[in-house]
Amino acid sequence: MVGERRAVWLRFGRAVMAAALFASVVSCEVPRTTPATPDSGSAEGTAPAVSAAEARKLLGTLQVAVRGVLDGYDRDKFPHWKTVSGSCNVREEVLKRAGENVGVNADCAPTSGSWRSPYDGETWRKASDVDVDHVVPLAHAWVSGAKSWDQARREQFANDLTSPQLLVVTDNVNQEKGDKAPDEWKPPLVSFWCAYATDWIVVKAGYGLSITVPERTALAGMLDRCP
């Protein structure tokens, strides 16, 4: 599964890079059970979206600008989770593809399975213990360019199953992240910094979102940890 996702991300990232270069160079906390012992398999999202070299090239194409303000922001301006097929929505699709041995009920809600959070390495056996995180948070996207988008573009961003924008992660860790950029927050699992930085860069490049100077510095430092 990881191999297939990485292949998709590689094609996505290379296409974004080529386009950029050609142009001259896109709740409340609930009680949790004790985490299961982390397994040796890789969770979806642990493999970098693109190579470190490609990520550095993409990083150099991103517009650098002062981060905007949240005036006018509302999560409802990023409609999610839309229906994918039948009774399954985007969130449920991500939970199914990211987990192991996932079982669902007639409404497509997961009833069994396990999910390894790439942010902290913990494995959870209940879907209520994890969140589907937007790697580039919706509020952060708003202040780095999405404020000017139309509703359809924001909906596409919030439900993107193609780019490395949606990850299943430990709920409390996701709440700690909030809408912070990499210069303000990094995953607790340092070994994931390389993949997190490349994911962030690929998503921002794909949607033409800007970065700040501190954000660019933080991303470059995280890429230094890539093999």
N, C-alpha and C positions, 0 to 999 in steps of 0.2 A: 504493500500500500504506500509506504514512504517513498519507494523508488518511483512509483507512478506519479505521486504528487510532485516529487522533485523534478521529474522530467517536464511536467506541466509548467512548474515555476521557471525552470531554465528557459523554456521556449518563450514564456511571457517576458522574463527579464531581458533576454536578448533582443526581442522585438522592440521593447521599450527603449533599450539603449541605442539600437540602430536608428529608430525614429528621432531620438533626441540629438544624436550626433549629426544626422542628415540635416536637421533643421538649423544646425550650427552649434549647432554645436558642432496618481487617481488614488439596584434593588435591596432589597434589604438583606442583611446578613442572616443566615439560617444556621442552626446547629449542625455539626458535621459528625460523622462517625470517625473512628480512628482510621487513618490511611492504611491501605494494604501495603505490604512490602513491595517496593519498586521492583519491577521485573527488568530483565536485561535487554528487552526489545526497545527500539526507538519509537517514541510517539510521533504522530504526524506533526510536522513543523520543526522537528529537531535538525533536519538536514537543511543547510542554507539554501535559500531560493536561487541564488546564483553564486558564482565563485567570488572570492574576495577581490580578485582583480577586476572582474566585471562590476562588482558593487562600487569599487572606488571610482571607476569611470562614470558610472551613473551618478554617484554623489557629486562629482564635479560638474554635472549638467544641471543640478537643481538650482532654482532661483533662491538667492539669499535675500531675506527681507526681515524687517522687524515683525515679531509676532503680533497679530491683531488682537482685538478684544472680543469678549463674548456677547456684546450687545446684540440682541435679537436672536440669540441661539435658543433652540428648543429641540430636544431629541425627536419630537414629532415631525420635525422637518427632515429627518432621515428615516423614513418609514421602514420598519423591520419588525418581525421576520416574515418575509413574504412566502406564500405557498409555492412549493417547488412542483409537487405532483400529488394528486390525491389529497390526503389529509396531512402530508408531511410538509413542514415549513423549513426554511433555511437553517434555523438553529438545530432542528432535529436531524437534518441531513448531515450537518457538521458533527454532531454527536455520534451518528452512526458510522461515518467514515473515519473518525479519529479514534474510536474505541476498539476494544477487543471483545469479541463474542457478545455483541450488543443485541439484545432482544427488545422488541417494541410491542406495544398493544395496538388495538384497532385504530386508535387515534394517532399512532406513530410516535407516542411518547416512550422513551426508553424505560424498560422495566428491569433490565439486567445488563451486565457488562462491566468493563473497567476502563479507566481513562488515566493516562499518565500525563501530568502537567509539565510541559517543557520549561515553565518558569521556575519551578522549584524542585522538580524531579519526583514529586509525590504521586502515588497511584491511588485512585479512588474507585470505589465499587458502587457508588450511588450517583446518579445524574444530578441530584440536588446538591452535591458537594462541589460541583464544577460550574464554571461560567463559560459561555462562548464569547471570547474577547475579540474586539476589534483591535488589531495590532496598532494601527494608527487610530486613536480614539475619535469618536464622532465630534466631540467638542473641540479637540485639537485640530481636526480637519477644518472645522468652521473658521478658526482663527488663522489658518495658513492657506486659505483660498476657497474653501467650500461655501463660504458665505455668499459668494457671487454665482454659485451654481443654481440651475433650476432644480425643481423637485425630483425629476426623473434621474438626474445625475446623482443626487444625494441618495436616492433609493438604491441605485446601482452600487454605489460605494458601500452602503450599509449591509448589502446582501451578496457581496462578491465572493462567489465560490471558486473562482478561477485563480485570482492572485493570492499571495500568502497573507491575506488580511484577517482571516478568521481562525482562531486557535482555541482549543479546549484547555482551560487552565483552572487551577485551584481558586475557588471563589474569593476567599479572603485576600489572596495575593492580587487578584484582579482589582479588588476594591482599594487596595493600597496604591496600585498604579493609577487609578482614576483616569484623568485626561492628561497625564504628564508626558512630556517628551523625554527622549533618552538622556538629555542633560539634567533632567530632574528625577528620573527613576530608571533603574535597570533591573532586569530579572535577578532574583536572589541567586540562581544557579549560574555562576560565572561561565561555565562551559557552554551555556546557551547564548552568550553575548554575540558571538559571531553570527549565528543564524538570525537572532533578533535584529541585529543591525542591517543585515542584508534584506530581511523581510521588510523592515521599515523603509529602507531606501527604494526597493522595488515598488512598493505601494505608492510612495510619494511621487516617484518618477512617473508611474503609470497614470496618475491622476493630476499631474502638473501642480502639486502642492509645494509651497515654499518651505524653506528651513531657515533657522536663525544661525548666527555664527556659533554660539555655544552648542547648539544641536549638532551642527556639522562637526565640531571638534569632538564631541562625545561619540558620534558615530564612527569617526575615523579611528578613535582610540579603541573602540569595540572591534573594529575590523582588524586591528593589530593582533587580536587573539585568534584569528582564523588560522587554521593549519597552513 
